[in-house]
Every structure is written in structure tokens, then in C-alpha cells.
Amino acid sequence: MFIVGVLLGMYPAFVMTATYLRFFEADLPGGRNGPADAYRHSLASAIVAYTLSPRCVDWVTAVMERGGEGNAARAMDAHNNQLGARIGATAGSWNTMQQAVLAAVKNGAIDARSPEQITWLAPSAWQERLY
């Protein structure tokens, strides 16, 4: 049982490390509510979908973002989580998955409504700090 607990604890650390290594390399603006935030959410979700299952992304999104209900930032995160999960679930390789997420962010837009396009809030809502 102890080993299972250790392994369960290691997986989130792996996802966060892999996400933040690429996040800091990307040097995108809008650490909260902007393109950088969209990148972080979509990449983490792609990693989870690629290594486990898109269903896990659905569960985390339901808990962490409450499905995006009633809050523009949560809706943005939920939208980007789902798009990232689709990228991760269909990626042929780790590198392809990471490149596809970055390309999706570079083709994203403010308040994008398409489920095929990364979205973020207007620059007036961006915060550079992550905390």
C-alpha cells in the first residue's frame, strides 16, 4: 500500500515538472488568464491524456474548475484543459504532443469559442504572477 501511495504522489509531481519546464521555456505573457495560463493548462492536460487518459483530465477539470461554470477564468481553463486532452490523446509521440500544444497556443485568441482553438481572457485581466 505504501508503494502505491508513493507512486500516486509521484505522478502529479511528474506532470507539474514536465509542464513547468516547458512553461518557463515558452516565455509567454499572461501568467494568469493570458496565453501563458492557457499554455500551462493545455500542456498539463495533454500530458495527462497522453500518459494516462483524457478521462482523468475530465475528472480533474470537474473538481478544479467546476466545469467552468459561472467564472470566465475557470471557463477558460476548462476549455483549454479539454483541448489539451484531445491533443494528448491523439499525439503519436511525446515531442509531437508538446509541439502541438505550443502551436495551438500560438493560434489561440481572446475569448475563442471554438472547441478547436485555445482561448484566454483580454489583456486587462492578465496577471503576470502565478500566485
C-alpha positions in Angstrom: 0.0 0.0 0.0 2.9 2.4 0.8 4.4 1.9 -2.7 1.0 2.6 -4.3 0.8 5.9 -2.3 4.3 6.9 -3.3 3.6 6.2 -7.0 0.3 8.2 -6.8 2.2 11.1 -5.3 5.0 10.9 -7.9 2.6 11.2 -10.9 1.4 14.7 -10.1 5.0 15.8 -9.4 6.0 14.4 -12.9 3.1 16.3 -14.6 3.9 19.5 -12.8 7.6 19.3 -13.5 7.2 18.4 -17.2 4.6 21.3 -17.5 6.6 24.0 -15.8 9.9 23.1 -17.6 8.2 23.8 -20.9 6.1 26.7 -19.5 9.2 28.7 -18.4 10.9 28.0 -21.8 7.9 29.3 -23.7 8.2 32.8 -22.0 4.6 33.7 -22.9 2.8 36.7 -21.4 -0.2 36.5 -19.1 0.8 34.1 -16.4 -2.8 34.2 -15.1 -5.7 34.5 -17.6 -3.5 35.0 -20.6 -1.6 32.9 -23.2 0.9 31.5 -20.6 -2.0 30.3 -18.4 -3.7 28.8 -21.5 -0.4 27.0 -22.3 0.1 25.7 -18.8 -3.4 24.2 -18.6 -3.5 22.8 -22.1 0.0 21.3 -21.8 -0.7 19.7 -18.4 -3.9 18.2 -19.7 -2.2 16.9 -22.8 0.5 15.3 -20.6 -2.2 13.6 -18.5 -4.2 12.4 -21.5 -1.0 11.2 -23.3 0.3 9.3 -20.3 -3.0 8.2 -18.7 -6.4 9.0 -20.2 -8.5 12.0 -21.3 -11.0 10.8 -18.7 -8.5 11.8 -15.9 -8.5 15.3 -17.4 -12.3 15.3 -17.2 -12.2 14.4 -13.5 -9.6 17.0 -12.6 -11.4 19.7 -14.6 -14.7 18.8 -12.9 -13.1 19.2 -9.5 -10.6 22.1 -10.0 -12.6 24.2 -12.5 -16.1 23.1 -11.6 -16.6 22.6 -15.3 -16.1 26.3 -16.0 -19.5 27.3 -14.5 -20.0 31.0 -13.7 -16.5 32.3 -13.9 -14.6 33.4 -17.0 -11.2 32.3 -15.8 -12.5 28.8 -14.8 -14.4 28.5 -18.1 -11.1 29.4 -20.0 -9.2 26.8 -18.0 -11.8 24.1 -18.6 -11.9 24.9 -22.3 -8.1 24.7 -22.6 -8.0 21.5 -20.5 -10.3 19.8 -22.9 -8.4 20.9 -26.0 -5.1 19.8 -24.4 -6.6 16.5 -23.5 -7.7 15.9 -27.2 -4.1 16.8 -28.3 -2.6 14.4 -25.8 -4.9 11.6 -26.5 -4.2 11.7 -30.3 -0.4 12.5 -30.2 1.9 10.0 -31.8 4.9 10.9 -29.6 5.9 13.0 -26.6 7.6 15.6 -28.7 4.7 15.8 -31.2 2.3 16.4 -28.3 4.4 19.2 -26.9 4.8 20.9 -30.3 1.0 20.6 -31.0 0.1 22.3 -27.7 2.5 25.1 -28.3 1.2 25.5 -31.9 -2.4 25.6 -30.6 -1.5 28.3 -28.1 0.2 30.3 -30.8 -3.0 30.0 -32.9 -5.2 30.9 -29.9 -7.2 34.0 -29.3 -9.0 36.1 -26.8 -12.4 34.6 -25.9 -12.2 31.9 -28.6 -15.4 29.9 -28.7 -14.3 27.1 -31.0 -13.5 23.8 -29.2 -10.6 23.6 -31.6 -8.9 26.9 -30.5 -7.1 27.8 -27.3 -8.6 30.7 -25.5 -7.6 33.3 -23.0 -9.1 36.5 -21.4 -8.5 40.1 -22.6 -5.1 41.6 -21.6 -6.8 43.8 -19.0 -7.5 40.5 -17.0 -3.9 39.2 -17.2 -1.7 38.9 -14.2 2.0 38.1 -14.7 2.4 36.4 -11.3 1.2 32.9 -10.8 0.2 33.3 -7.2 
